[in-house]
Amino acid sequence: MTLVRYEGKTFEVGPQESLLDSLNAQGAAIPSSCRSGLCQTCLMQARSGVPPESSQSGLQDALRLEHYFLACLCYPEEDLEVSLQGGARPLIPARVIRLERLSETIRLVALRPEAPMTFRAGQFIHLFHETGIFRSYSIANLPSDDEIQLHVKRQPDGEVSGWIHESLEVNQTINLRGPWGESFYVPGYPDQPLLLIGTGTGLAPLFGILRDALSQGHKGPIKLFHGSRHPEGLYLGAELKALSSHSSHLEYRACVSGDEAAHPYERGRASDLAFREVSDLRGWRIFLSGHPAMVKEAQMTAFLAGASLRDIRIDPFTFTPGSPDSG
Ligand SMILES: Cc1cc2nc3c(=O)[nH]c(=O)nc-3n(C[C@H](O)[C@H](O)[C@H](O)COP(=O)(O)OP(=O)(O)OC[C@H]3O[C@@H](n4cnc5c(N)ncnc54)[C@H](O)[C@@H]3O)c2cc1C
């Protein structure tokens, strides 16, 4: 057992627990996304004590020397005093300016932050419930839209998604924090082929990334596979078809893995259909988001099919059954 000081409190961390899991389980809200050392959302700094070398994997030398580390990879070997990268970010109030129904279970929430908030399409924010608990939601639009758009699926018994669907109203002010995440379009490689695979509201970051790529004049082929077990889990089909009819290099594929798969849907899991169609991914940039098991499996498949790890951007919508937030 080691002792970790964070924001003036002392936390006990067991030998088998990552610092991220331990702090979150004890009520400290440490932001995270991939939980496997790739996205660096949970970057922290040891103010005293030395973090294990394995928790600094993938960090630049300058950061290592300053005792920065990734909380998801950190199994402390000695007592530490830690802080979040750059300190905790401020809460930003945002007004709900629009609420729309994208499907039976998915709602579009458009927000206008009341303080400047710089973000990239595809990153995610923490959205706070009135009680102070928060959940992560991906940003589905471009900064130039002058608002933040989220696609929120109502989870059965979901505390925050249920509140968003049933109680949130236009003109209400809520709190946001962020953005976080490394899954966004980086200009500079306009001919690179892009493969986007998402399940359910995993479409949210992909929709933003896709619009960003198109608005920045991406010329290489773009293939978007959106999957769900049931047709009701797919949405924005008309908008995506319209986008692909105006951009000949964009292909949109709606995939249903359950028994109701019939025209116009393709039958099968989005990731299976995508990798069957593109089996050699050398030189491709890949974006994966949504169900954590799909993201993890597809990341491995893409790597084995030749994609470079730094060209695979992941956004697993992690949650721990019964826990307040795992994002
Ligand atoms: C980086 C990141 C980005 C995300 N982006 C989005 C997004 O754009 N849109 C979106 O709708 N969600 C997104 N999520 C998921 C979101 O953060 C919440 O986990 C989700 O809205 C459920 O919160 P809740 O409070 O309603 O449910 P909770 O009260 O936390 O959970 C209620 C019950 O539902 C179960 N549950 C929770 N989530 C799921 C799930 N995904 N699948 C199956 N069972 C579940 C829980 O285990 C629990 O039993 C994202 C998560 C992460 C980590």
The ligand as a MOL file (V3000), in Angstrom:
LIG
                    3D

  0  0  0     0  0            999 V3000
M  V30 BEGIN CTAB
M  V30 COUNTS 53 58 0 0 0
M  V30 BEGIN ATOM
M  V30 1 C -14.2620 9.4450 -23.8670 0
M  V30 2 C -15.7500 9.1440 -23.7740 0
M  V30 3 C -16.6120 9.7330 -24.6760 0
M  V30 4 C -17.9840 9.4430 -24.6100 0
M  V30 5 N -18.8170 10.0090 -25.5370 0
M  V30 6 C -20.1430 9.7390 -25.5040 0
M  V30 7 C -21.0170 10.3120 -26.4870 0
M  V30 8 O -20.6170 11.0810 -27.3660 0
M  V30 9 N -22.3470 9.9940 -26.4170 0
M  V30 10 C -22.8470 9.1390 -25.4360 0
M  V30 11 O -24.0680 8.9020 -25.4280 0
M  V30 12 N -22.0220 8.5970 -24.5020 0
M  V30 13 C -20.6980 8.8830 -24.4970 0
M  V30 14 N -19.8740 8.3440 -23.5430 0
M  V30 15 C -20.4880 7.5650 -22.4300 0
M  V30 16 C -20.9690 8.5520 -21.3210 0
M  V30 17 O -19.8330 9.1650 -20.7250 0
M  V30 18 C -21.7410 7.8660 -20.1680 0
M  V30 19 O -21.0070 6.7630 -19.7060 0
M  V30 20 C -23.1360 7.4190 -20.5910 0
M  V30 21 O -23.9070 8.5380 -21.0240 0
M  V30 22 C -23.8680 6.7320 -19.4150 0
M  V30 23 O -23.9470 7.6300 -18.3440 0
M  V30 24 P -25.2240 7.5980 -17.3630 0
M  V30 25 O -24.9240 8.4870 -16.2080 0
M  V30 26 O -26.4610 7.8850 -18.1140 0
M  V30 27 O -25.2830 6.0870 -16.9170 0
M  V30 28 P -24.8170 5.4920 -15.4690 0
M  V30 29 O -25.7370 6.0190 -14.4170 0
M  V30 30 O -23.3520 5.7410 -15.3260 0
M  V30 31 O -25.0480 3.9570 -15.7030 0
M  V30 32 C -26.3570 3.3820 -15.6860 0
M  V30 33 C -26.2560 1.9280 -16.0410 0
M  V30 34 O -25.9590 1.8010 -17.4300 0
M  V30 35 C -24.7450 1.0840 -17.6240 0
M  V30 36 N -24.0610 1.7550 -18.7430 0
M  V30 37 C -23.5040 2.9790 -18.7320 0
M  V30 38 N -23.0020 3.2790 -19.9340 0
M  V30 39 C -23.2500 2.1940 -20.7130 0
M  V30 40 C -22.9590 1.8650 -22.0620 0
M  V30 41 N -22.2980 2.7420 -22.8730 0
M  V30 42 N -23.3600 0.6720 -22.5260 0
M  V30 43 C -24.0130 -0.2020 -21.7390 0
M  V30 44 N -24.3180 0.0380 -20.4380 0
M  V30 45 C -23.9420 1.2200 -19.9470 0
M  V30 46 C -23.9940 1.2260 -16.3070 0
M  V30 47 O -23.1010 0.1590 -16.0930 0
M  V30 48 C -25.1190 1.2270 -15.2910 0
M  V30 49 O -25.5360 -0.0830 -14.9930 0
M  V30 50 C -18.4990 8.5820 -23.6070 0
M  V30 51 C -17.6110 8.0070 -22.6860 0
M  V30 52 C -16.2650 8.2740 -22.7750 0
M  V30 53 C -15.3290 7.6320 -21.7850 0
M  V30 END ATOM
M  V30 BEGIN BOND
M  V30 1 1 1 2
M  V30 2 1 2 3
M  V30 3 2 2 52
M  V30 4 2 3 4
M  V30 5 1 4 5
M  V30 6 1 4 50
M  V30 7 2 5 6
M  V30 8 1 6 7
M  V30 9 1 6 13
M  V30 10 2 7 8
M  V30 11 1 7 9
M  V30 12 1 9 10
M  V30 13 2 10 11
M  V30 14 1 10 12
M  V30 15 2 12 13
M  V30 16 1 13 14
M  V30 17 1 14 15
M  V30 18 1 14 50
M  V30 19 1 15 16
M  V30 20 1 16 17
M  V30 21 1 16 18
M  V30 22 1 18 19
M  V30 23 1 18 20
M  V30 24 1 20 21
M  V30 25 1 20 22
M  V30 26 1 22 23
M  V30 27 1 23 24
M  V30 28 2 24 25
M  V30 29 1 24 26
M  V30 30 1 24 27
M  V30 31 1 27 28
M  V30 32 2 28 29
M  V30 33 1 28 30
M  V30 34 1 28 31
M  V30 35 1 31 32
M  V30 36 1 32 33
M  V30 37 1 33 34
M  V30 38 1 33 48
M  V30 39 1 34 35
M  V30 40 1 35 36
M  V30 41 1 35 46
M  V30 42 1 36 37
M  V30 43 1 36 45
M  V30 44 2 37 38
M  V30 45 1 38 39
M  V30 46 1 39 40
M  V30 47 2 39 45
M  V30 48 1 40 41
M  V30 49 2 40 42
M  V30 50 1 42 43
M  V30 51 2 43 44
M  V30 52 1 44 45
M  V30 53 1 46 47
M  V30 54 1 46 48
M  V30 55 1 48 49
M  V30 56 2 50 51
M  V30 57 1 51 52
M  V30 58 1 52 53
M  V30 END BOND
M  V30 END CTAB
M  END
